Amino acid sequence: MLPDCFSAHLVRDEFVRRAAGWHPLRMARRSAEETRRLILDSALHLLLERGASAGVQHIRLQEVLNDVGLTSGAAYRIWADQDEFHRDLAVEMVRLRIAPPADSARAAIQDALVNGTMDDVIRAAAMDHVTYASRFHLEPSSRVSHAFITARALRTAAGAWPELRAASAERHDESVTAFARFYSEHIPRYGYRMRSPFTIRDFSEAMAALGEGFAVRSAEGLDHPILIIGEGEEAPAGEWTLLGLSIRALIEAFMIYDPAVLTDDLAAPGRADPNPAAGAAEPPSAPA
């Protein structure tokens, strides 16, 4: 249920297939935009192969041209120099997205949505994220790791380039907007609404920061804490990722149980009804 971090895992061999489909022998005439796209796709493929340690500055335009079978004249009709090419490549890397932002989250919670509680949904989404993010240090040379780490490094440096800053802001807004819609679809199913004056956008921004923060920790090689909480403790019992408990805490901070938001066709099959006494927010799976 976490923006951005989930989209990177869909970057696989897409650039290999796309670049192969645009080989010069298969396309005798190209527009300037088609040529630009061919060169950038090949450069992105190299960047994903080499990772953040190489950086866009180490992707040489002449090397890319040799790879796709073009002359330098074709490239310099598009970019004035190597620096301009690198800036364009950095923007493309930041914008890279193969699938819609919330797709992985939707898939992860499908079983829990059938008859699970809100806690079950939280656990499923959090574990999916933790399992995926662990690949950043378990498989540091994979395209999955390179895609996340390279894009993160570029977005961190976005303040230096106006174009990069705009691309980063656009990508962030796209992710947060998609997840705001996603949360809006599911939160009322469990009888929750936003506390005033918060909006679903506020919650989505907090979730984005939380998810990306844990992903960065994973990229640094830090294991994700798993907690086993027994019955009778002051925290919800069961096996929890620290991310899952953090999501739960955000829900309690940003939302309140309100039976008025429930209708027969909206209520989740496995939801539990908290006791909304005195208008207090209850834990997501508190018993009736």
C-alpha positions in Angstrom: 0.0 0.0 0.0 3.0 2.2 -0.4 3.7 4.6 -3.3 6.7 4.4 -5.6 8.5 1.6 -4.0 6.2 -1.0 -5.5 6.5 0.3 -9.1 10.2 -0.4 -9.5 9.8 -4.2 -9.2 8.1 -4.2 -12.6 11.2 -3.1 -14.4 12.6 -6.2 -16.0 13.7 -6.7 -19.6 11.3 -4.2 -21.1 14.1 -2.0 -22.5 15.7 -5.0 -24.2 12.5 -5.8 -26.0 11.7 -2.2 -26.9 15.2 -1.4 -28.1 15.2 -4.6 -30.2 11.9 -3.6 -31.8 13.4 -0.3 -32.9 16.5 -1.6 -34.5 17.5 0.6 -37.5 17.1 -2.3 -40.0 13.5 -2.6 -39.0 12.6 1.1 -39.3 14.1 2.9 -42.3 12.7 6.3 -41.4 12.2 7.7 -38.0 10.9 11.0 -36.7 13.2 13.0 -34.3 11.0 11.8 -31.4 11.3 8.2 -32.4 15.1 8.6 -32.7 15.2 10.2 -29.3 13.1 7.5 -27.8 15.3 4.7 -29.3 18.5 6.3 -27.9 17.0 7.0 -24.4 15.6 3.5 -24.1 19.0 2.0 -24.9 20.6 4.4 -22.4 18.1 3.5 -19.7 18.8 -0.2 -20.3 22.6 0.5 -19.8 21.8 2.5 -16.7 19.7 -0.3 -15.2 22.4 -2.8 -15.9 25.1 -0.7 -14.2 23.2 0.9 -11.4 23.6 4.1 -9.4 27.3 3.7 -8.9 27.8 4.4 -12.6 25.3 7.3 -12.7 24.0 9.0 -15.9 27.4 10.8 -16.4 29.0 7.4 -17.2 26.5 6.6 -19.9 28.4 7.9 -23.0 26.3 9.0 -25.9 28.6 7.5 -28.4 28.4 4.1 -26.7 24.6 4.2 -26.9 24.7 5.3 -30.6 27.0 2.3 -31.3 24.6 0.0 -29.5 21.6 1.1 -31.6 23.5 1.6 -34.9 23.1 5.3 -35.3 25.7 8.0 -36.2 26.5 11.0 -34.0 24.8 13.3 -36.4 21.4 11.7 -35.5 22.0 12.4 -31.8 23.3 15.9 -32.1 20.2 17.0 -34.1 18.4 16.2 -30.8 20.8 17.2 -28.0 23.4 20.0 -28.3 26.0 18.2 -26.2 26.6 15.3 -23.8 25.4 17.3 -20.8 22.0 17.9 -22.4 21.7 14.2 -23.2 22.5 13.3 -19.6 19.9 15.7 -18.3 17.3 14.2 -20.5 18.4 10.7 -19.5 18.1 11.6 -15.8 14.6 12.9 -16.3 13.6 9.7 -18.1 14.9 7.6 -15.3 13.0 9.5 -12.7 9.8 9.2 -14.8 10.3 5.5 -15.4 7.2 3.6 -14.5 6.1 0.3 -16.1 2.8 -0.2 -14.2 0.3 2.0 -12.3 1.5 2.8 -8.8 -1.1 0.9 -6.8 -1.2 -2.3 -8.8 1.1 -4.3 -6.5 -0.8 -3.2 -3.4 -4.1 -4.2 -4.9 -2.8 -7.7 -5.7 -1.2 -8.1 -2.3 -4.5 -7.6 -0.3 -6.9 -9.5 -2.5 -7.2 -12.6 -0.2 -7.4 -10.5 3.0 -10.2 -8.4 1.5 -12.4 -11.5 1.0 -13.0 -12.2 4.7 -10.1 -10.7 6.7 -10.0 -7.9 9.2 -8.4 -4.5 8.6 -5.4 -5.8 10.5 -5.2 -8.7 8.0 -5.2 -6.2 5.1 -2.5 -4.1 6.8 -0.3 -7.2 7.4 -0.6 -8.4 3.8 0.3 -5.1 2.3 3.2 -4.5 4.7 4.7 -7.9 4.2 4.5 -7.6 0.4 6.4 -4.3 0.6 9.0 -5.7 3.1 9.5 -8.8 1.0 10.1 -6.8 -2.2 12.3 -4.2 -0.6 14.5 -6.8 0.9 15.7 -7.5 -2.6 17.5 -4.2 -2.6 20.3 -5.6 -0.4 19.8 -9.4 -1.1 20.1 -8.9 -4.8 22.1 -5.6 -5.1 23.1 -6.2 -8.7 19.6 -6.9 -10.0 17.8 -4.5 -12.3 15.1 -4.2 -9.6 17.7 -2.8 -7.1 19.4 -0.6 -9.7 16.1 0.9 -10.8 15.1 1.9 -7.2 18.5 3.1 -6.0 19.3 5.0 -9.2 15.9 6.8 -9.3 16.2 7.5 -5.6 19.7 9.0 -6.0 18.5 11.2 -8.9 15.4 12.4 -7.0 17.5 13.3 -4.0 19.6 15.5 -6.3 16.6 17.0 -8.0 17.1 20.4 -6.6 20.1 21.0 -8.8 18.2 20.6 -12.1 14.8 22.3 -12.6 13.7 19.7 -15.2 14.6 16.9 -12.7 12.8 18.6 -9.9 9.7 18.9 -12.0 9.9 15.3 -13.1 10.3 14.1 -9.5 7.4 16.2 -8.3 5.2 14.9 -11.1 6.0 11.3 -10.3 5.4 11.9 -6.6 2.1 13.5 -7.3 1.0 10.7 -9.6 1.8 8.1 -6.9 0.2 9.9 -4.0 -2.9 10.6 -6.1 -3.2 7.0 -7.1 -2.8 5.7 -3.6 -5.3 8.3 -2.2 -7.9 6.8 -4.6 -6.9 3.3 -3.5 -7.2 4.1 0.3 -10.5 5.9 -0.4 -11.9 2.7 -1.9 -11.0 0.5 1.1 -11.0 2.5 4.3 -14.8 3.0 4.5 -15.3 -0.7 4.2 -14.0 -1.0 7.8 -16.0 1.9 9.2 -13.3 4.5 9.2 -13.2 8.1 8.0 -10.6 10.8 8.2 -10.3 12.8 11.4 -10.9 16.6 10.9 -9.0 18.5 9.5 -7.0 15.7 7.8 -7.6 14.6 4.2 -7.0 11.4 2.5 -4.2 13.2 0.7 -2.5 14.0 4.0 -2.6 10.3 4.9 -1.3 9.2 1.5 1.7 11.6 1.9 2.5 10.2 5.3 2.3 6.6 3.9 4.6 7.5 1.0 7.2 8.9 3.4 6.9 5.8 5.6 7.1 3.3 2.8 10.0 5.0 1.0 11.9 5.4 4.3 11.7 1.7 5.0 12.7 0.9 1.4 15.8 3.1 1.8 16.8 1.3 5.0 16.5 -2.0 3.1 18.7 -0.6 0.3 21.3 0.2 3.0 21.3 -3.4 4.1 19.3 -3.1 7.3 17.0 -6.0 8.0 13.4 -5.2 8.6 12.3 -5.9 12.2 9.6 -8.6 12.7 7.8 -8.6 16.0 5.8 -11.5 17.6 3.3 -10.0 20.0 1.6 -12.3 22.5 -2.0 -12.3 23.7 -2.6 -10.0 26.7 0.0 -7.5 25.6 -0.9 -3.8 25.1 -0.3 -4.1 21.4 -2.2 -6.1 18.8 -1.3 -9.8 19.0 0.3 -11.8 16.2 3.3 -11.5 13.9 3.9 -8.0 12.7 6.4 -6.2 10.5 7.5 -2.9 12.0 6.1 -1.3 8.9 2.7 -3.0 9.5 2.6 -1.6 13.0 3.6 1.8 11.8 0.8 1.8 9.2 -1.6 0.8 12.0 -0.4 3.8 14.0 -0.9 6.1 11.1 -4.4 4.9 10.7 -5.2 5.5 14.3 -3.7 9.0 14.2 -5.4 10.1 10.9 -8.7 8.3 11.2 -11.6 7.6 13.5 -14.2 4.8 13.6 -17.6 6.1 12.5 -20.5 3.7 11.8 -22.2 6.3 9.7 -19.8 5.7 6.8 -20.9 2.0 6.6 -23.6 0.7 4.3 -24.6 -2.9 3.7 -23.0 -2.9 0.3 -19.8 -1.2 1.5 -18.9 -3.1 4.7 -16.0 -5.5 4.4 -17.1 -9.2 5.0 -14.4 -9.7 7.7 -14.5 -6.3 9.4 -14.7 -6.1 13.1 -16.9 -3.5 14.8 -15.0 -1.4 17.3 -16.8 0.1 20.2 -17.0 3.8 19.3 -17.7 4.9 22.8 -17.1 8.6 23.4 -16.1 9.0 19.8 -12.6 7.5 20.4 -10.8 5.8 17.6 -10.3 2.1 18.2 -7.7 -0.2 16.8 -8.5 -1.5 13.3 -9.5 -5.0 14.5 -10.7 -4.3 18.0 -13.6 -6.6 19.0 -17.1 -5.5 19.2 
